[in-house]
Amino acid sequence: MKYILLLCDGMADEPVQSLGNKTPMEAAYKPNMDMLAPFSEIGKVQTVPERMQPGSDVANLSVLGYDPSVCYSGRSPLEAVSIGINLNDTDVTLRCNLVTLSEEEENYEDKTLVDYCADDISTEEAKILIEFIQDRLGGNGFNFYSGKAYRHCLVWTNGAKHPGILTPPHDITGKKIKDYIPKGDFTEGLYSLMKKSCDLLKTHPVNLERVKKGKRPANSVWLWGEGTKPKLDSFYNKFKKKGSMISAVDLLKGIAICAGMRSIDVPGATGYIDTNFEGKVAAAVSELINGQDFVYIHVEAPDECGHRGEVQNKVKSIELIDEKILSPLLDRLKDIDDYKILICPDHPTPLNIRTHTKDPVPYLIYNSRNAVQSGINTFTEMTAEKSGMFISPGYFLLSHFLSD
């Protein structure tokens, strides 16, 4: 038996007025998901524990079968592992976003967070900026490391494990940052780095060129998501399955590495709707053919569209997943006698609030060996709710999926 988990990040949503009060899942043309629905188990799963924040870190750990209340040590250290940073037990890591702040205001705290991802800054441009920041601001216990696109890492040697209140930038798009700047006993140094970065980046040649081309500048770093060196049990020892992760996102790659899974790089894979869908399918099939038991295909696009409030693009992202991943995947799986597919989001990212919630998410499980008769003709949040199937805590889902 081969196992494929298709994780559609942030796909779940709420009814949207411009979509005729349908959710993006309901509005999307997704014939392959809906073809599987009548022969699949459909239900809802609580991926985010009650007392934890609904981040992709917590939710994906849960979907992958790990209890985040036990093993979670922060988001940024998982990304640090993916980048290749060797962490000490006393290091504290922070996510370092390159963001766009408004430029009219003189004082940093009076600015507005215009864009949490600096207009999709490229990895190549971002690397130049992060290396520049490291050259000017690195040292004295603080060191910056470049990651991918707008996502980077700060390592704080012998730092405070709980420095204070640090807000994710995607939660405050369009808002004045005054009420969201770092607060707490150990955040003064972090806030100082953020302010200094703005002074340095606003006139950097990379940003001047971006503005010339009509793009938003990456004119500040934003620090959040603190954590310490992660420790995860081996995925193989836990489930007796050889697993592979296919994702464009450092967070997921870091989770895979910490769990002893194979992390597969796909050329052209991004976190948006321009990703290399075909490459992800080819990589997944290759892993299965070459002896892996379990493949986790992570697609970030619906989540990014949700954060940006892009209604039509969120619908399109779901349609592209169905057309360019699920359809060819099902066709290739005809050569494999027995397989199971699990399709689900990690958490909702509702368009109306542009951030994550901890509401339960829909899931679909199809078993080629033992198809069920669900009586459900489409895969949506509402049909999952009406099915009556509910899994909680969320980390039970994977064990349920892997049971034959």
N, C-alpha and C positions, 0 to 999 in steps of 0.2 A: 504494500500500500504506500502510495506517495501522498504527501500533504502539502497543499498550497494555501497560504494565508494572504489574501489581497486586502491590504490595509489602505482604505481611502481616507486619508487624514482630514478630519473636520467636515466630512461629508454631511452628517446629520444637521438638520436646521429646523426652523419654524416656518409656518406659512408666511409667504411674502405677497403683499398686496399687488405688486406689479406682475406677479406670476399668477394672478387670479386666485390669490389666497392658497396657492399650492406651495409645498416646499420644493427646493431644487431637485430632490430625489423624485418627487411626484411629477415635476414638470419635465424632467430629462427624458429623452428618448434612449432607453437602455434595454434593447430587445434581448440581450443575452442574460442579464441579471433576471429579467422578467420571465425568460424561458426556463431558467432554473427554479424559479420560485415555487411552482406547483409540485415540484419533486424534491423539495428541500425542507429542512427544519428552519423555521424562521421565528425569531424572538427578539427579546431585548436583554442587554447586559449592562450592569453597573460597573463601568471600568474605573471610575474615580472614587476612592473611599471617601466617606462622609467628611472626615476632618482634614482632607488634603486638597490642595489647589488643583484645578483641572488643566494641568499642563500636558503637552505631548509626551513629556518625560514620564510622568506618573502613569498616564493612560496607556502608552505603548508598553511599558513594563508589565502592566496588568494584562494586556492582551497577549503578551508573550509568555504569560504563565507565572510571573513573579509577583509576590505580594509586596507592593510598594511601601506599605507601612513598616515593613521589616528591612527591605534592602535599599530603599531610596536614600541617597546621600547628596542630592542636588543635581540640577540639569547640567551646569557647565563642566563638572568633572567628566561626565560621559562624553561630552564634545571634546574635551582636552585629550582624552584617551584616543579618540578618532584622529585628531590632528597629529598625534604621535608624541605628546608631551609626557615625560616621565615624572610622575608626581610623587612627592614625599608625603608621609602621613600627616605632617604639620602644615602642608600647603592648603590654601583656600583658593578656589578658582571662581571666576565670575564670567558670565557671558558678556562679551563686549560687542554690542551692535554698532555698526556705522549707520547713523541716522541723519535726517535732514531737519534742522531747526529753522524757524523763521529768522530773517536777518535784519529786520527793521529796528528791533529793540537793542538798546545799548547794553543793558544788564542781562546776563545769562538767564537768570530766574524768571525774567519777564517774557521769554521766548515761548513760541508754540511748537509742539512736536508735529511737524508737517507730514513726515513719512518715516515709518519705523525701519524701512529697508533701503533708504536712499535711492529710490527710483530704480530698484533692481541693479544695484552696482555690480559690475562684473568682478569675478574672483581676481582677475589680473590687476584691475584698478585698485581694488581693496587691499591687495597684498602690498602695493607700493605705499598706500596711506598708513597701514598698520606698521610697516617697517619704519616709516618716517616717525610715527608716534613713539615707537620703541626707542628709536635713536634719540629723540628729544625728551621723552618722559620716562623711559624705562630705567630700572635700577632702584637702589634703596628698597629692595623687597618687592617691587612691582615690575612685572615683565609681561609684555604683550606678544601674542602669537597669532599669526594669520590663519584663518580657516577658509571658509568658502562664502562667496557672495558677501552679504552683509554680516555674517555670523563669525565672530572671532572670540578670542579668549584672553583673559588677564589672570595671571597667576600671582597670588599674594603670599610671599614666603612668611611662614609663621603668622598667618593672618587670623583675624577673628572669625570663628566659625559662624557666628550669628551677629554680623556687623550692625544690622538694623533693618529698616524697611526699604527695600529696593523694588521698584515697580517695573514690570515688563513694558517696554515701549509700545508694543502692539495694543496694549490696553488703553493708551491715552492719545491715540492719533487724533489730531485736530484740537487738542486741549493745551492750555497753558501749563507749562511744566512746574510752575511755582509750587503747586500742591503735591508734586510727585517726585521732587528731588530727594536724594538719599537722606534718610532721617535715622538717627541713632547714635549711640556713644562712640561707634567705631567707623563712622561714614565720612568724617571730615576729609581724610586723605583721598577717598574715592571721589567725592564731589569735586575736590580740587583738580583731580586728573580730568574729569569731564569738562570743567570750565577751561582749563588750559588747552585741551584738545581742540576746543572750538576756536580759540585764538590762533592756533597753529594751522588748522585745516582750511579755514575760510579762504586763504590766499594760495593754497597749494596748487601747483600747475595742473594736477589731475582734476581738481574741482573747477578751475577756471576753464579747462577744456570741456568739461561736462556742461557747464552753464552755456558756453558758446554753442554747443550742440542742442540746446533746449532741454537738457536733463537737469534733475535736481542734484545739488552738491551733497556729498557726504561730509557735512561740516561739523560733526561732533561724534564722540563715542558716547555710548550709554551703557552703564554697568548695572547688571542685575543677575539673578539666578545663581547665587552663591552656593558652593558645595565643597565637599571633601572627597578624597580618593575613594572611588566606588569599589564595592566587593559584591560580585554576583556568583551564585553557584553555577557550575558548568551546566549548560543546556543539555548536553548529551547525558551527563550523569543524572540529571533531573528527570528527563523524559525518554532516555534511551533511543533518541533519534539524532541523526547527524543533520544539523541545521545550517542554512545559509540566509544571509540578509542582503537584500537588493534595495538600496536607497541612495538618494542624492544628498541626504541630510546627515551632517556629522553626528547629531544626537543618536540616530538609529545605528549608525556605524559603530559608535562608541558602545552602545548597549550590546551589539553583536560581539565586539571584541572582548568585552568584559565577561560575556557569557560563553566564550570559547567557540563561537560560531564563525563560519566563513563570512567575511564582509566583501561583497563583490562590487567593484567599481565599474560603472557603465559609462563609456564615453558619451558626452552630450546630455547626460542626465542632470536635470535641474530641479528646483523645488516648485516650478510653475507649469503652466499649460504648454510651454514650449519644450518640455522634457523629451527625452528619447524613449518614447513608449515602446517602440519595436525592440530597442536594445534591451530593455528590462525583460521583455518576454523571452528573447533569445537567451539571455543570461539565466533566467529561471529554468528553462527547459534544459539547458546545458548542465546545470547543477543537478537536476533530477536524473538525467541520463547517466551522469558520471558518478552516481552513487550516493548523492545526498537524499535523505528521507523527507526533509521538510524545507520549504522555501517561503520566506516572508518577503512579499513584494510590497514595498511602502511607496505610496504616491502622495506627495505633499500638496499638489495643486488645489484641491477643494478648500483646504485650510487657508492657503494664501489668498485665494479669492474671497473667502469669508472675512478675513482680516481687512481687506481693502474695500469691502462693501460692494464688490463687483457681481451683481446679480446674474447677468447673462453669462459671464465667464465661469461662475460657479456651476451653472447648469451645463455649460459646455465642457467643463472639466470632468464631470460625471459621465457625459456622453463619450468623451474621448477615452476614458478608462474602459468603458464598456466595449467600444469599437476597436481600440488599438491594443488593449491588453487582454481583456477577457475573451473576446472573440477568437483571436489567433491562439491564445492559450488553450482554449477548449479544443480547437482543431488539432493542435500538437499533442494534446493529451489522449487523443484517440489511439495513439501508439502505445499508451500505457494502460494495462488492463484495469488496474484498480487504483483509484485516487479519490481524495476528498478535497473540497474547496471550502474555505471559510472566507466570507466577504463581510467586512464591517468597517465602520469608522473607529477612531480611537476615542473621540469625544465630539460633541457638536461644536460648530463655530457659526453661530447665528449671524446672518447678514445685518440684522437690525442693531446689534450691539458690537459687532466686529471683534469679538473675543470669545474665548472658550467658556463653556458651561459644564457642569458636572452631571447633567441629565443623562439617563440611560440611553444607549445607542442601539440601533437595530443590527442584527446579525443574520446571516444566511449560511447554512451548512448543507452542501450537496455531497452525497456519497454515490459514486458511480456503481458500487457493488450492491448497494441497498438503498435505492431511491425511495423516499417516503411520498405519501399523498397528502400534501398539506392543505389542499383546497384553497390556496392563496395564489392569485394570478399576477401579483406584482410585488416588488420588494421596496417598501417605503417605511418611514417611521410609523405611519398609522397601521399598516398591515402587521408590522411587528408587534405593535401594542395590542392589537386585537387577537393575536395568536394565543395569548395567555402564557407563553413561555417567557420565563425571566430567570436570569442567572446572576447571582450575587453571593459572594464578592466576585469581581470581574476576573480575577486570576484563575477561577475555576473553569473559565470558558475553554482554555487551551487543552486542559486535561480531558474535558468533555469531547472536544474536537478530535483529539488523538486516540480516543478509545474506539476500538473496532467492534 
